[in-house]
Amino acid sequence: MFKPVIRTTLAVAIAAALGACGTIGPDFKAPQSVDAPAYRHAGAASQSDTARLPAAWWTVFGDATLAQLEERALRDNPNVRAAAQRLVQAQAQLGVTRAGQLPSVGVSAGISNARTSAETSQGLALGHRSIEGNNYAVGANFSWELDLWGRVRRIVEASDAQALAAQDDRDGVLLMLSSQVATAYWQLRGLDAEIAILNDALATRRESQQLIEARFNAGLSNELDVARARIERANAESDLQEVQRQRNNLEHALAVLVGASPSQPLLAAAGQAAALPLPPSIPVGLPASLLGQRPDLASSVATLKAFNAQVGVAEGAFYPSVSLTGNFGFASESLSDIGKGSARQFSAGPLALSLPIFDAGRNRANLKLAQARYDEAVANHEARLLTALREVEDALSDVQQRQQQGDVQAQAQQAAARALLVAQARYERGVSTYLDVTDAQRSTLQADRAAAQIRTQRLLAAVSVARALGGGWRQDAPLATIADPR
């Protein structure tokens, strides 16, 4: 009775052993990293394998308000939640795929009532009698595709790589969001610095206008000087309104990034305490380590692995597929007899083999398609790697040039401030006209605003360097655990 079961079990064991011998398709080889020994524009920045930002990279700026905004954005931004759910979907799909490696087992139970016809050949053989009664059945069944050639393993490998790519994409969303928050924040603080400069300039213009009007009323000045003073005051006020408009738009954008309503105030103006800090020093690693620092490049590698596994899946269509089914249970006309040994029923098999013979070239075309997709993914990865290197070099170059620009602009500020003092003194002594004073005022205001803008750009360049280097990202330690799917 049990000999067929023993033979079937032995066949399954042999098939499983054969299945472990090899896997169809090419094994994945990670792409080569960058050959450059160092970054061209790194300057005096530290370049080593250990140079890396912390996971919460924005803390290098030492700004508590920025840190609060970053944490709020990573917690409340809808795009973060959407990226987390995409990761949940990919992981769930991986679970579905992995289930194909194991047998499928199910249980069933049923009851039926039937009556056969007495006029059929069977009924005539029984003497014009029909058969009727209840049937009770309970049992279990299983089915299993024996992965002899590794086709199912390649499917699981592809799904696993896609889940890893989804995780890297999620982390890429977090990195991009954190850099957008930092960029918007420092732009907003830069405008606060300009507003403070314009408020001081407007106060000075108003005092100058009052002084010139008093001198005109006393007959010590002319109407042209009064007009020039009024023009300068109005221009300063107009510039202030324009910068305030830009600040309002930035505050609205920042509110959306942190998941808040733009209709509610987010950050109060810095007022007189609007001085911008110097940018922090960003630790710079080596170009060869860039693959492990950026989630977008890691996602690209995972996508490569998935396409490589799909080539193996396509090759598997040329090999036989083997499946095994079976069931075991009890059936009886009487429910009280269903547990008896005589009510036992079982079957093992068939051990079915399916081998494609003629498919009009379908499998070969599918293999060619999978190989072409992999080759395209390789080219796309190489393009992404070059783009990543360009972004790092651009950001490092900006850091260098903005620093030099700031040093030169400081000289322009000093010269403009001195020119204003001289022009005011010459006007008060009657040596020159008020036109020299207004020209010096414009130059001073322009130099002060340019200095504030350059300092803002230096901070933004530091943000760009941090983002281009991956913001301290590690594949085994996501940028923010608060965005991890549960």
Sequence and secondary structure as in RCSB ss.txt:
>XXXX:A:sequence
MFKPVIRTTLAVAIAAALGACGTIGPDFKAPQSVDAPAYRHAGAASQSDTARLPAAWWTVFGDATLAQLEERALR
DNPNVRAAAQRLVQAQAQLGVTRAGQLPSVGVSAGISNARTSAETSQGLALGHRSIEGNNYAVGANFSWELDLWG
RVRRIVEASDAQALAAQDDRDGVLLMLSSQVATAYWQLRGLDAEIAILNDALATRRESQQLIEARFNAGLSNELD
VARARIERANAESDLQEVQRQRNNLEHALAVLVGASPSQPLLAAAGQAAALPLPPSIPVGLPASLLGQRPDLASS
VATLKAFNAQVGVAEGAFYPSVSLTGNFGFASESLSDIGKGSARQFSAGPLALSLPIFDAGRNRANLKLAQARYD
EAVANHEARLLTALREVEDALSDVQQRQQQGDVQAQAQQAAARALLVAQARYERGVSTYLDVTDAQRSTLQADRA
AAQIRTQRLLAAVSVARALGGGWRQDAPLATIADPR
>XXXX:A:secstr
  HHHHHHHHHHHHHHHHHTS  SS           SS TT TTS BSTT    SSGGGGG  HHHHHHHHHHHH
H HHHHHHHHHHHHHHHHHHHHHGGGS EEEEEEEEEEEE  TTSHHHHHTTS   EEEEEEEEEEEEEEE SSS
HHHHHHHHHHHHHHHHHHHHHHHHHHHHHHHHHHHHHHHHHHHHHHHHHHHHHHHHHHHHHHHHHHHTTSS HHH
HHHHHHHHHHHHHHHHHHHHHHHHHHHHHHHHTT  TTS  S   TT           B  GGGGGGT HHHHHH
HHHHHHHHHHHHHHHHTTS EEEEEEEEEEEESSGGGTTSGGGEEEEEEEEEEE     TTHHHHHHHHHHHHHH
HHHHHHHHHHHHHHHHHHHHHHHHHHHHHHHHHHHHHHHHHHHHHHHHHHHHHTTSS HHHHHHHHHHHHHHHHH
HHHHHHHHHHHHHHHHHHTTTT BTTB S GGGS  
